[in-house]
């Protein structure tokens, strides 16, 4: 019968804690490992014993991580001397099991293998739990020498070191696997984000194209009617109203694309010497219609003596247009907008756009340059717009290594947008004044106009004819190639999307046959689209709906 002193009590809290630590090592029922087998063989050799075991005491069994001479991997707990040994916490030696009342009736003593001698060194975890023993057994009564006893204790500590090392290696492997999975998930997330970003950019490009295509003939027709002196003044005014609103719609589309460029860090600059005072004055002229319609005059106070900058003239003009339009929009009739410039001591120019408008609440100021932010839904409902102008303005300023800040004393007290840009010592030539609608190019050209959208083809043909050019219309690649071989063409203006190919294919084919300049005309205006038309051989890229003066200027440049 089993002695009560060596019975494990699963209900005991200390025993439950010991078993939990044993499970933490995750060693039970694992395959043999050479590191543990080497220790067992060494223990058998040093102690000159036929049997050596690394015995782990489980809930209802003792399981051998390694065994020499036993021929089994586990035995029942009720005949386990190790279950008794782990309670002693030191080397436990029984010189003759058959002569010991505690163990003389154990099966390993009374039957095969008829063990008589037992010595076990406790395997103790760093937190003080006895997990099992490194034990040696013999078929005859005997004792251990002091050197053998100390060696058995040392080897037991090595078993625990191996268990700790194994645990550490497993933890490292698990950590590596977790990191690998995290890296894989991160790569997948990045790929999905990049794919989503590309899909978004493509969606915006397609949306832009679909919105621009019907606007193009409407804008060209309105522009032509607005400049037709044979029409009554009221009709020309109506045409100008239509023209302004189509241009406003086009600016909203451009804003959406600019936001995408700013967010993706793809805002490209064409850097040149520019005169900031001149750009501000041109921006003011472009906002004159809005200023007059709103009843909000713009006053200039340009006191800066250094106003030459290195930057993208078009983008900087867009910046000040956005600031001025924003100030006019939020200023009631009878108010004023003032543009003030001054030198700073840090080699920069400071430009302030100040209005006497509705002001900005303190809680709105920190998020004013975020997209779609206009100071709350009430402001958006009353004044309309997408809330993209200031976000785009900040993107342009950041690209020029400048700064922009908003100041306001609160609602009802107006606001000030302050821009700072680095100045250059070089004097910037004044940019040419934009061409006015109705002013024709000095040279009459034979222009091959390729466009499959019938309304756009008709409207643009009429515009080009009004500029005294000869127009050869075509609505596909095949017809355009045939026309180019039958006529001495000076210039090609072509849409990119055509029913039997692309304008890119057409331009490559035309250049293979003869040298002819080309203007790409398309509803796609992303950087990739522009780069693609340039690679195909187009000299200019105009995005629908085109500005009449831009078309004239492009034709004039290419005719020279």
N, C-alpha and C positions, 0 to 999 in steps of 0.2 A: 504494500500500500504506500502511496506517495506521502511523504512527510509534509505536514501542514506548513512548515517554515519555507518550503521551496515552491509553494503554490502561488502563481501569479493571480492577482485579483483585479479583473478588468474594470471593476467599479471603483477602484482606488484612484484618486485624482493624480497621485504621483505616478502611478503606473500608466494612466492615460496620457500623461505628459511625456513619459519616456517613449511610449509607442508612437506618439505624434512626431517626436524627434527622429525616431528610426525611419518613419515614413518619409520624412523630409529629405533624407539622403537618397531616396529612390533607388535603393540597391537590391532590395529583395527580388528574387526570381529573375535576376539578370544573368547573362552568359558569363562563363569563366573569363577572367582577365589575368594576363601574365604577371602583372604587378603584384596581385594578391597571391597567386600560385607560387611565385618566387619566395614570398615571405613564409608561406606554409612549409615549403621544402627546406628553407633555411632553419626554421624552428625545429623541424623533425631531425635535421642533421646535428644541430647544436645540442639538442636535448637527447640525442640518440634514442628517439622514440619512433615506433613503426607507424603511428597515427598522429597527424597534426590537422587541426581544424580552425578555420576562421568562422566561428559560430555566432549567428545573430539570433537573439531571442525574440521571437514574434509573439503574437497574442496566444496562439495555441500550438506552436511548433518551434523547433529550432532549425534554422536554415543555414546551410554552409555555403558561404561565398567561395570558399576554397577548401579542398580536402585532399589529404595525402594518406592513403592506406585505408580509408573508410569505405569507399565504393558506393556511398549514398550521398544525396544532396540535402536531405532533411530527415528529421525523426520527430516523434510526438514529444510534446513538452513534458508530459507526466513522467518520462524517464530521462529528463535532461539534468545532468549535473551542472551544466552552464547556467540554468535558471536559478540554481542555488548560488553559484559562484558570483553572479553579478551583484548579489546583495552584500557581498563581503568587501567590495571596492578595493581589494588588493590581490596579490597573487594568492590563489586558492589552491592548496595542494592536499590530495588524499593519497597517502602512500599505499593503502590497500582498501579498495572499495568493498571487497567481500567482508572485511573485518569491521567495516563502519556501519553502524546500525541505520544510518540515514540512507545508505545507498545499496546495501547488500542484496536487496530484492529487486533491483533495477534489471530490466531485461538485458541490457548490454553487459551485465555482470553474470547473471545466471545462465544466459544463453550466448550464442555467437554474437559478438566476437570474443566473449569471456574476458572483458577488460578488467584489470585489477588496479592499475595506477592512473591517476588523473592529476594534471596541473594546468590551471587556466589563469591567464592575465586578463584583467578586465579591459574592454574597449570602451573608454569613457570619452564622450563628446566634450567640446570646449565649454559647453554650458552645464557640465556635470551630470549628464545622464549616461547610465551604464547600458550599452546597446547589445553587448555580447562578450565573447572572450576569444582570445587566441589560446587554444589549449592543445596539449599533447597528451597522448594516452599510450599505455603499454599493457602487455598481456601478463606481466608479473609485477609483484610489489617492488617498490623502489623509492628513492628520493632524488631530488635535484641538487646539484652542487650550487654553491652561491653564485658562481659565474653563469651557470645555466639559468638560474632563476632571474638574474639581472638581465640576461640576454632576452629571455621571454618577455619581460616587462618592456624592454626597449623595442622589441619587434612589435608588441601590441601597440605602442605609440606610433610606430611606422604604419600599421594598419589604419589607424585613425587619420594619420597624415594623408594616406592614399584616399581615404574616404572624403576628406576635406578637399583634396586636390581634384578628385573626381567631381565633387559637387561644384567646385569653382569652374572647372572646365565645362561642365554641363550648363552652368549659368552663363558662361561666356558664349557658348555655342547658341544658347537660347537668345542671348542679347544680340549676337551677330545675326541670327535668323530674324529677330524682331526688326533690327536695323535694316536688314536686306529687304524685308517686307515693306518697311516704311519707305525705303528708297524706291522700291518698285512702285508702291502706291503713289509716291511723290512724282516719279517719272510719268506714271499713267495720268495723274492729275494735271501735270504740266502739259502733256500731249493733248489731253482733252481740252485744257484751257486754251492752248494754241490753236487747236482745231476750231473751238468755239469762237475764238477771236478772229480767225480767218473767215469763218462763216459769217460772223457779224459784219466784218469789213466788206465781204462780198455782198451781203444783204444790203448794206448801205449803198454800195456802188450800184447795184441793180435798182434799188429804190430810187436813187438819184437819177439814173438813166430814165426810168419809167416816168418820173415826175417832170424831168427836163424836156423830154421829147415833145409832148403836146404844148409846153410853154414856148418852145423855140419859135414856131411859126406865128404864134399869137404876139410875142414880143416884137418880132421883126415887122409884122404888119402894123402894130400900134406905133412903132418907131417911124415907119415910113409915112403913115397917115399924119403923125404929129408934125412932120416936117414938110407936109404937102401944102404949099402956099395957095393952091387953088381951092382948098376946102375952107368953109366958114371957120371963123375963130373958135366958135363954140364946139365945132366938131374936132378941131385940133386940140382943144383943151380936154375934151373927153378922151381922145387918143392918148394924151399925156397922162391922164389919170389911170388909164388901163396900163400904160407902160410902167408907171411908178409902182403899181401894185404887183405886176408880174416881176419886176426887179426885186421887190420886197420878198416875194415868194422864193425867188432864186437865192437871195441872201440867206434865207432860213435853211434852204438845202445846203448851201455852202457851209453854214455854221455847223450843221450836223457832221459833215465830213471833216471840218476843222477840229471838232471835238475829238473825233476818232484819231486824228493825226496827233493831237496834243497828248492824249492818254497813252498812245502807243509809242510816243517819243519819235514820231516820224515827220515832225514839222520841219520841212526843208527850207533853208534860207539861201537866197541868191545875194550874197554880200557884195556891196559896192559903197563908194562914197556917196553920202546923201546929206542934204541940208534939211535939218529937222524943222526949221521955221517954214520952209517952203512946203514940206509935207503937211504940216499943221494947217497952213493956208488952203492947200488943195482939199484936205479933209473937210475944212469948214465950208468950202464951195460945194462939196458933194452933199453936205447936210443942209444946204440952204433951203431946199424945198421943205424939208421937215421943220426947219426952224420957222419959216414963214407960216406954214400951215398951222403950227402949234401956237404961234404968237409968242415965241421965246427967242429973242435975239441972242446972237453969239458975239461976245466982245473979246478982242485980242489984246493981250498985254505982254508982248514978247520982249523981255528985257535981257535975256541971255546973250552975252557977247560971243560965246563959243557954242555954236549949234551945228557943227559938222560931226556926223557920226558914221561909223562903218556898220551898215546893216542892210536889210532887205527893204527897199523903198516901198514895195507893194504891201508887205506885211505891216510895216510901221504905219503906213497910211490907213490900212484896215484897223489897226489898233486905235488910232485917234478917232476914226469914224465911229467905231464901237463905243468909245467913251463919250463922244459928243452926242450920238443918237441916244445913248442911255440917259445922259443928263437932260436932254430935251424931252425925252419920253416921260420922265418922272418930275418934270417941272410944270406947274400950272401956267396957263396963259397969263402973260404980263410979267412973268418971272424972267430971270436972266441966267445965262451961262457965260462964264469967264474962263478964258484959257490964258494962264500966266506961265511964263518961263523965266528962269533965273540960273545963274552960274552957282555951282557949289565949290567948296574948297578941295574936293576930292577928285577933280578932273572929270566931273559928271555934270550933266544938265538936268535940272529938275523942272518938270512940266506939270502944272496943276490944272485940272478941269473942275471948276467949282460951279455948283448950281444953287438956286434958291428954292429947290423943290421940296418933296415930301420928307426927305431925310431918311436915315437908317436907324432902326432900333439897335441898342447896344448888343443885344443877344444875337443879332443877325450879322454884325460886322465880322466875327471870326470865320463865318462860313460863306461869305459873300462871293468868293471866287470859286466856289464849287459849282459843278454843272447843274442846271435847272433850278438854281437858287435865286429868287427875286425878293426874298423877305417874307415868305409865307404865302399861303393859298389866296388870302384876301387881296394881296398886291397883284398876284398873277391874274386873278379873276378880273380885277379892275383895269389893269394895264396891258394884259395879254403878253404874248411872246413866250419863248422857250427858256429864257434865263441862261443863255449860253455866251452872251457877249463878253462878260467880264472874265469868265473862265478862259475863253479864247485869248482875250487880252493878256491875261497872266501867262499863258503858254507862249505867246509871242515875246513878251518881255523876258521871260526866263531864257528863251533861246538866244536873246541878245545880251545875256549876262547883266540885265538890269533888275529893277525892283518896282513893285507897284503896291500901293497901300490905299486903304479907304478910311476916310475920317468923316465923322458926323457927330453933332451935338445931340442927336436923337431925332425922333419923328417930328416933322414940321419945321426943322431947322436946317434943311439943305444938306448937301454932302459934297465932299471933295475927293477926287481920285488923284493921287500923286504918283507920277512916274519918274524914275531916274534912269538915265542911260549914260554909259561912258562916251565921252567926246573924243574926237581925234584932232590932231593939229592940222591935218590936210583940209584944204578948202574943197567943199563939195560942189560940183556943178549943179545948177538948178535943173531938175528933171523937166522934160518937155511937157507942155500943157496938153491935157487930153484932147484928142480930136473931137470936134463937135459934130453931132449928127447932121447929115446932109452935105458935109464937106467932102468932095470927091478926091480920089488920089490923082496925082498929076499925070499919071500914065494910064492910057486905056489898054487893058489886057484882054487876051482871049483866055477865058477861065473855064476849065472842065469842072463842072459841079456834079458831084456824085452823091445822091441821097435817095433812099428808098421810101422815105416818109413823104407822101405826095404833097401834103400841106406845107411842110418845111421846104421842099424843093421849089414849090411855086413861090412862096414868100421870099426865099433867099434869091431866087432868080430875079424877081422884081427889084429887090434892093440893089443887087449888083448891076442891073441894067440902069437903075437910077444914078449909079456912079459912072455911067458911060462905058462900062465894060461889055465885052461880047461874051455871052454865056452859052455854053454847050452843055445841056442837061443830060444826065444818065442816071438810071435807077438800079444798076447792078454792075458787077465787075466786068462781065462780058461786054456790055454796052459801052462801058467806059474805055476799055482797051480798044474796041473798034473805033470809037470816036477819036482817041488819041492818035491812031494811025492815019486817020483821014483829015485831021486838022493840025495846024501848027499851034500847039497849046503852050501858053506862057506860064500857067499856074493851075495846080490841081487843088480843089477843095473837096474833101471826101469824108463821108460818114465812115465809121469803122465797121458797124454791123450792117452787112449787106446780104441779100437773099442767096447769092451764089458764091459766097466767100467773104472775105473781110477787106476793109480798106487797107489793112496792113499788107495783105497779099497783093492788092492792086498797086500800092506804092512801090513795093519791091520789083514787081514786073515792069512798071513804067520806068524805074531807074535803070533796070537792066537793058532797056531799049534806048533810052535817051535821058539826058539830064534835064529834069524839070522840078522846080520847087513845089512843095506840097504843104497844105494846112489840114491837119486832122480836125474833124468836127464831130464831137461825140458827146453823149450824155454821161459818159464815165469820166470822172475827174480825180480819181485816186492817184497817188504817186506812181504806183505800178502801171497804171493805164498810160500815164504821160511818158514814162520810161519806155514802154512798149512801142508807142508811136514814134518816138525818137529813134529807137533801134531799127524800126522799119524804114526810116529815111525821111519822115516828115520833118519839115523845118519849124513848124509851129503846131501847137495843140490848143484848140479853143473848145471850151466846155459849153454845151447848150444849157439854157438859151444864151446865145452870144450877145455881148454888148456891141452895139453897132460901131462905136468908135474903136473898140478893140479889133474888130474885123478890118476896118479901114486902115488902122495902123499896121496890122500884120501884112495886109496886101501892099501897103506903101513900102514897108521894109523889104519885102521879097522882090518887089519890082525894081528896087535899086541894085 
